[in-house]
Amino acid sequence: MPDITRVLVIDDHPLFRRGVCQLLGLEPGYTVVGEAAGGQEGIARARELDPDLILLDLNMKGMNGLETLRTMRDHEIDARIIILTVSNAPEDLIAAIRAGSDGYILKDNDPADMLSLIGNVMKGQNAISPELTSLLATALRQESVVDSRNAANLTERETAILKCLAVGKSNKLIARELDIMESTVKVHIRNLLKKLKFRSRVEAAVWAVANNISNC
């Protein structure tokens, strides 16, 4: 995690956007480097500012959050991206994860809880509002997720790390348990995401759980 996390906030509600900026401004370790009121503007600002973290509204006029998220990942914007939303619909959560989101936080969370979840993402952990966890599990069971991805294409080390991702372990904890450098963990994660064609570690973790690859 960088000493100072540079944050871009994208939300079409000025009052909420300003509140998030003020909340982060009071928290040591964060600095808001930019704001945007919509998807197109947000993408331009992200490419210009190269932030460490992007907080992105889901339901925006014009280009919505999912479209913005997919475009950012297609443009290889590698910032951590967290969806901030009022939607607790399982289909929105799954769509965000599969589009490359690193977290999904409800806007009505307590500010302290929101900051804790944001901190988790920056430490390399998964961050989903706790009340959505059971909804996600139910939705995945109903979908009976089966696709062409095959964990057999991974190396033994990559498979071990995928199992750790599935249970929400941070990069630091994975490094400690596997007795490797944290930077090496990051390289392995990047490689396994590329092999399995995932956009984020959260998407990989969800897939691993759905396919019973989670006994780290």
BELTANOR-V159524 format. One record per pair of residues at least 4 apart in sequence whose C-alpha atoms are under 8 Angstrom apart, sorted by the first residue. I is the first residue (numbers start at 1). J is the second residue. D is the distance in Angstrom with one decimal. If there is no record, write none. Layout:
# BELTANOR-V159524
i=I j=J d=D
i=I j=J d=D
This chain:
# BELTANOR-V159524
i=1 j=5 d=7.6
i=1 j=122 d=5.8
i=1 j=123 d=5.9
i=3 j=29 d=6.2
i=4 j=29 d=4.6
i=4 j=30 d=5.4
i=4 j=31 d=6.7
i=5 j=29 d=5.9
i=5 j=30 d=4.7
i=5 j=31 d=6.2
i=5 j=51 d=7.8
i=5 j=52 d=5.8
i=5 j=53 d=6.9
i=6 j=30 d=6.1
i=6 j=31 d=5.2
i=6 j=32 d=5.9
i=6 j=33 d=6.0
i=6 j=51 d=5.1
i=6 j=52 d=5.1
i=6 j=53 d=6.3
i=7 j=30 d=7.0
i=7 j=31 d=6.0
i=7 j=32 d=4.6
i=7 j=33 d=5.7
i=7 j=34 d=7.0
i=7 j=51 d=5.6
i=7 j=52 d=6.1
i=7 j=53 d=4.8
i=7 j=54 d=5.7
i=7 j=55 d=7.4
i=8 j=32 d=6.0
i=8 j=33 d=5.9
i=8 j=34 d=4.9
i=8 j=35 d=5.6
i=8 j=36 d=7.8
i=8 j=45 d=7.9
i=8 j=46 d=7.2
i=8 j=51 d=6.2
i=8 j=53 d=6.4
i=8 j=54 d=4.8
i=8 j=55 d=6.3
i=9 j=17 d=6.7
i=9 j=20 d=7.8
i=9 j=21 d=7.3
i=9 j=32 d=7.5
i=9 j=34 d=6.5
i=9 j=35 d=4.8
i=9 j=36 d=6.4
i=9 j=54 d=5.9
i=9 j=55 d=4.9
i=9 j=56 d=6.3
i=10 j=17 d=7.3
i=10 j=35 d=5.8
i=10 j=36 d=4.7
i=10 j=37 d=5.8
i=10 j=38 d=6.4
i=10 j=39 d=7.3
i=10 j=42 d=5.9
i=10 j=54 d=7.4
i=10 j=55 d=6.1
i=10 j=56 d=4.9
i=10 j=57 d=6.2
i=11 j=16 d=7.6
i=11 j=17 d=5.7
i=11 j=35 d=8.0
i=11 j=36 d=6.5
i=11 j=37 d=5.1
i=11 j=38 d=6.3
i=11 j=56 d=6.3
i=11 j=57 d=5.0
i=11 j=60 d=7.0
i=12 j=17 d=7.5
i=12 j=36 d=7.6
i=12 j=37 d=4.3
i=12 j=38 d=5.7
i=12 j=57 d=7.6
i=12 j=60 d=5.9
i=12 j=61 d=7.3
i=13 j=17 d=6.1
i=13 j=37 d=7.3
i=14 j=18 d=6.0
i=14 j=37 d=7.4
i=15 j=19 d=6.2
i=16 j=20 d=6.2
i=17 j=21 d=6.3
i=17 j=35 d=7.8
i=18 j=22 d=6.2
i=19 j=23 d=6.1
i=20 j=24 d=6.2
i=21 j=25 d=6.0
i=21 j=32 d=6.3
i=22 j=26 d=6.4
i=23 j=27 d=6.7
i=23 j=111 d=7.7
i=24 j=28 d=8.0
i=24 j=30 d=6.0
i=24 j=31 d=6.8
i=24 j=32 d=7.1
i=25 j=30 d=6.6
i=25 j=31 d=6.1
i=25 j=32 d=6.9
i=33 j=49 d=7.4
i=33 j=51 d=7.4
i=34 j=45 d=7.2
i=34 j=49 d=7.7
i=35 j=42 d=7.5
i=35 j=45 d=7.8
i=36 j=41 d=5.8
i=36 j=42 d=5.1
i=36 j=45 d=7.3
i=37 j=41 d=6.9
i=37 j=42 d=7.2
i=38 j=42 d=5.9
i=38 j=60 d=6.7
i=38 j=61 d=7.3
i=38 j=62 d=7.5
i=38 j=63 d=6.9
i=38 j=64 d=7.8
i=39 j=43 d=6.2
i=39 j=60 d=7.7
i=39 j=62 d=7.6
i=39 j=63 d=5.2
i=39 j=64 d=6.4
i=39 j=65 d=6.8
i=39 j=67 d=7.8
i=39 j=68 d=5.2
i=40 j=44 d=6.4
i=40 j=63 d=6.9
i=40 j=68 d=7.3
i=41 j=45 d=6.1
i=42 j=46 d=6.0
i=42 j=68 d=7.9
i=43 j=47 d=6.3
i=43 j=68 d=7.0
i=43 j=71 d=7.8
i=43 j=72 d=6.4
i=44 j=48 d=6.2
i=45 j=49 d=5.8
i=45 j=50 d=8.0
i=46 j=50 d=5.4
i=46 j=51 d=6.5
i=46 j=77 d=7.4
i=47 j=77 d=7.2
i=50 j=77 d=7.8
i=50 j=79 d=7.4
i=51 j=79 d=6.2
i=52 j=79 d=4.9
i=52 j=80 d=6.2
i=53 j=79 d=5.2
i=53 j=80 d=4.7
i=53 j=81 d=5.8
i=53 j=82 d=7.7
i=53 j=122 d=8.0
i=54 j=79 d=6.6
i=54 j=80 d=6.2
i=54 j=81 d=4.7
i=54 j=82 d=6.3
i=55 j=81 d=6.0
i=55 j=82 d=5.0
i=55 j=83 d=6.0
i=55 j=84 d=6.4
i=56 j=65 d=6.4
i=56 j=81 d=7.0
i=56 j=82 d=6.1
i=56 j=83 d=4.9
i=56 j=84 d=5.7
i=57 j=64 d=7.9
i=57 j=65 d=5.7
i=57 j=83 d=5.8
i=57 j=84 d=5.0
i=57 j=85 d=5.7
i=58 j=64 d=6.1
i=58 j=65 d=4.0
i=58 j=66 d=6.4
i=58 j=83 d=6.3
i=58 j=84 d=6.6
i=58 j=85 d=5.6
i=59 j=64 d=5.5
i=59 j=65 d=6.0
i=59 j=85 d=7.3
i=60 j=64 d=4.7
i=60 j=65 d=6.4
i=63 j=67 d=6.2
i=63 j=68 d=6.4
i=64 j=68 d=6.2
i=65 j=69 d=6.0
i=65 j=83 d=7.7
i=66 j=70 d=6.1
i=66 j=95 d=7.6
i=66 j=96 d=6.3
i=66 j=99 d=6.9
i=67 j=71 d=6.1
i=68 j=72 d=6.1
i=69 j=73 d=6.3
i=69 j=81 d=7.8
i=69 j=96 d=7.9
i=69 j=99 d=6.5
i=69 j=100 d=6.9
i=69 j=101 d=7.2
i=70 j=74 d=6.1
i=70 j=99 d=5.5
i=70 j=100 d=7.0
i=71 j=75 d=6.1
i=72 j=76 d=6.3
i=72 j=77 d=5.3
i=73 j=77 d=5.5
i=73 j=78 d=7.1
i=73 j=99 d=7.9
i=73 j=100 d=6.8
i=73 j=199 d=7.1
i=80 j=101 d=7.6
i=80 j=102 d=6.0
i=80 j=121 d=7.4
i=80 j=122 d=7.4
i=81 j=100 d=7.8
i=81 j=101 d=5.4
i=81 j=102 d=5.4
i=81 j=103 d=6.9
i=82 j=101 d=5.8
i=82 j=102 d=5.5
i=82 j=103 d=4.5
i=82 j=104 d=5.7
i=82 j=105 d=7.2
i=82 j=118 d=7.8
i=83 j=96 d=7.5
i=83 j=101 d=6.7
i=83 j=102 d=8.0
i=83 j=103 d=6.1
i=83 j=104 d=4.8
i=83 j=105 d=6.1
i=84 j=104 d=6.2
i=84 j=105 d=5.0
i=84 j=106 d=5.7
i=84 j=107 d=5.8
i=85 j=104 d=7.6
i=85 j=105 d=6.5
i=85 j=106 d=5.0
i=85 j=107 d=5.3
i=86 j=106 d=5.4
i=86 j=107 d=5.4
i=86 j=108 d=7.0
i=87 j=92 d=7.1
i=87 j=106 d=7.0
i=88 j=92 d=7.4
i=88 j=93 d=7.3
i=88 j=106 d=7.3
i=88 j=132 d=6.8
i=89 j=93 d=6.5
i=90 j=94 d=6.2
i=90 j=132 d=7.7
i=90 j=135 d=5.9
i=90 j=136 d=5.9
i=90 j=139 d=6.4
i=91 j=95 d=6.0
i=91 j=139 d=7.7
i=92 j=96 d=6.1
i=93 j=97 d=6.3
i=93 j=104 d=6.8
i=93 j=136 d=7.4
i=94 j=98 d=6.1
i=94 j=136 d=7.2
i=95 j=99 d=6.1
i=96 j=100 d=6.5
i=96 j=101 d=5.5
i=96 j=104 d=7.6
i=97 j=101 d=4.8
i=97 j=102 d=7.0
i=97 j=103 d=7.5
i=97 j=104 d=7.9
i=97 j=200 d=7.6
i=97 j=202 d=6.4
i=97 j=203 d=5.2
i=98 j=198 d=7.5
i=98 j=199 d=7.0
i=98 j=200 d=7.8
i=98 j=203 d=5.4
i=99 j=199 d=6.5
i=100 j=198 d=7.5
i=100 j=199 d=4.4
i=100 j=200 d=4.8
i=100 j=202 d=7.7
i=100 j=203 d=6.8
i=101 j=199 d=7.8
i=101 j=200 d=6.4
i=101 j=202 d=7.2
i=101 j=203 d=7.7
i=102 j=121 d=6.7
i=102 j=126 d=6.7
i=102 j=127 d=7.0
i=102 j=200 d=6.3
i=102 j=201 d=7.0
i=102 j=202 d=5.7
i=103 j=118 d=8.0
i=103 j=121 d=6.9
i=103 j=126 d=6.3
i=103 j=127 d=4.6
i=103 j=128 d=5.5
i=103 j=202 d=7.4
i=104 j=127 d=6.4
i=104 j=128 d=4.8
i=104 j=129 d=6.5
i=105 j=109 d=7.5
i=105 j=114 d=7.0
i=105 j=117 d=7.7
i=105 j=127 d=7.4
i=105 j=128 d=5.7
i=105 j=129 d=5.1
i=106 j=129 d=6.3
i=109 j=113 d=6.3
i=109 j=114 d=6.0
i=109 j=129 d=7.8
i=110 j=114 d=6.2
i=111 j=115 d=6.2
i=112 j=116 d=6.2
i=113 j=117 d=6.2
i=114 j=118 d=6.2
i=115 j=119 d=6.0
i=116 j=120 d=6.3
i=117 j=121 d=6.5
i=117 j=127 d=5.3
i=117 j=128 d=7.3
i=117 j=129 d=7.6
i=118 j=122 d=6.5
i=118 j=127 d=7.1
i=119 j=123 d=6.3
i=120 j=124 d=6.5
i=120 j=125 d=5.1
i=120 j=126 d=6.7
i=120 j=127 d=6.2
i=121 j=125 d=5.0
i=121 j=126 d=5.8
i=121 j=127 d=5.8
i=123 j=170 d=6.3
i=123 j=171 d=7.2
i=123 j=172 d=7.8
i=124 j=169 d=7.9
i=124 j=170 d=4.8
i=124 j=171 d=5.4
i=124 j=172 d=7.8
i=125 j=165 d=8.0
i=125 j=168 d=5.8
i=125 j=169 d=5.9
i=125 j=170 d=4.6
i=125 j=171 d=7.3
i=126 j=168 d=5.6
i=126 j=169 d=7.9
i=126 j=170 d=8.0
i=126 j=201 d=7.9
i=126 j=202 d=6.0
i=128 j=132 d=6.8
i=128 j=133 d=7.0
i=129 j=133 d=7.1
i=131 j=135 d=7.7
i=132 j=136 d=6.2
i=133 j=137 d=6.4
i=134 j=138 d=6.2
i=135 j=139 d=6.1
i=136 j=140 d=6.2
i=137 j=141 d=6.3
i=138 j=142 d=6.2
i=139 j=143 d=6.2
i=140 j=144 d=6.1
i=140 j=145 d=6.4
i=140 j=210 d=6.4
i=141 j=145 d=7.4
i=141 j=210 d=7.3
i=144 j=210 d=7.6
i=145 j=207 d=7.7
i=145 j=210 d=6.3
i=145 j=211 d=7.4
i=146 j=211 d=7.8
i=149 j=196 d=5.9
i=150 j=196 d=7.2
i=151 j=159 d=7.0
i=151 j=196 d=7.6
i=153 j=195 d=7.4
i=154 j=158 d=5.7
i=154 j=159 d=5.9
i=154 j=192 d=6.7
i=154 j=195 d=7.4
i=155 j=159 d=6.2
i=156 j=160 d=6.3
i=157 j=161 d=6.3
i=157 j=188 d=7.7
i=158 j=162 d=6.1
i=158 j=188 d=5.9
i=158 j=189 d=7.1
i=158 j=191 d=8.0
i=158 j=192 d=6.2
i=159 j=163 d=6.3
i=160 j=164 d=6.5
i=160 j=216 d=6.8
i=161 j=165 d=6.2
i=161 j=174 d=7.0
i=161 j=185 d=7.6
i=161 j=188 d=7.6
i=161 j=189 d=7.3
i=162 j=166 d=6.3
i=162 j=189 d=7.7
i=162 j=192 d=7.8
i=162 j=204 d=7.4
i=162 j=205 d=6.9
i=162 j=208 d=7.2
i=162 j=213 d=7.7
i=162 j=214 d=7.7
i=163 j=167 d=6.9
i=163 j=205 d=7.8
i=163 j=208 d=7.0
i=163 j=213 d=5.8
i=163 j=214 d=4.5
i=163 j=215 d=6.0
i=163 j=216 d=5.0
i=164 j=168 d=6.6
i=164 j=169 d=5.6
i=164 j=174 d=6.7
i=164 j=214 d=6.9
i=164 j=215 d=7.7
i=164 j=216 d=5.1
i=165 j=169 d=5.6
i=165 j=170 d=7.5
i=165 j=201 d=7.1
i=165 j=202 d=7.7
i=165 j=204 d=7.6
i=165 j=205 d=5.3
i=166 j=204 d=7.5
i=166 j=205 d=4.1
i=166 j=206 d=6.6
i=166 j=208 d=5.8
i=166 j=209 d=5.8
i=166 j=213 d=7.3
i=166 j=214 d=5.3
i=167 j=205 d=7.4
i=167 j=214 d=6.3
i=167 j=215 d=8.0
i=167 j=216 d=7.3
i=168 j=205 d=7.6
i=169 j=173 d=6.2
i=169 j=174 d=6.4
i=170 j=174 d=6.2
i=171 j=175 d=6.1
i=171 j=182 d=6.1
i=171 j=185 d=6.4
i=171 j=186 d=7.2
i=172 j=176 d=6.3
i=172 j=182 d=5.8
i=173 j=177 d=6.1
i=174 j=178 d=6.0
i=174 j=182 d=7.8
i=174 j=185 d=7.3
i=175 j=179 d=5.6
i=175 j=180 d=4.9
i=175 j=181 d=5.6
i=175 j=182 d=5.1
i=175 j=184 d=7.9
i=175 j=185 d=6.2
i=176 j=180 d=6.7
i=176 j=181 d=7.9
i=180 j=184 d=6.6
i=180 j=185 d=7.2
i=181 j=185 d=6.5
i=182 j=186 d=6.5
i=183 j=187 d=6.5
i=184 j=188 d=6.3
i=185 j=189 d=6.2
i=186 j=190 d=6.2
i=187 j=191 d=6.2
i=188 j=192 d=6.1
i=189 j=193 d=6.1
i=189 j=201 d=7.4
i=190 j=194 d=6.3
i=191 j=195 d=6.2
i=192 j=196 d=6.0
i=193 j=197 d=5.6
i=193 j=198 d=5.0
i=193 j=199 d=6.8
i=193 j=200 d=7.0
i=193 j=201 d=7.2
i=193 j=204 d=7.0
i=194 j=198 d=6.5
i=198 j=203 d=6.3
i=198 j=204 d=6.2
i=199 j=203 d=6.8
i=200 j=204 d=6.5
i=201 j=205 d=6.1
i=202 j=206 d=6.2
i=203 j=207 d=6.2
i=204 j=208 d=6.1
i=205 j=209 d=6.2
i=206 j=210 d=6.2
i=207 j=211 d=6.1
i=208 j=212 d=6.0
i=208 j=213 d=4.7
i=208 j=214 d=6.2
i=209 j=213 d=5.7
i=209 j=214 d=5.7
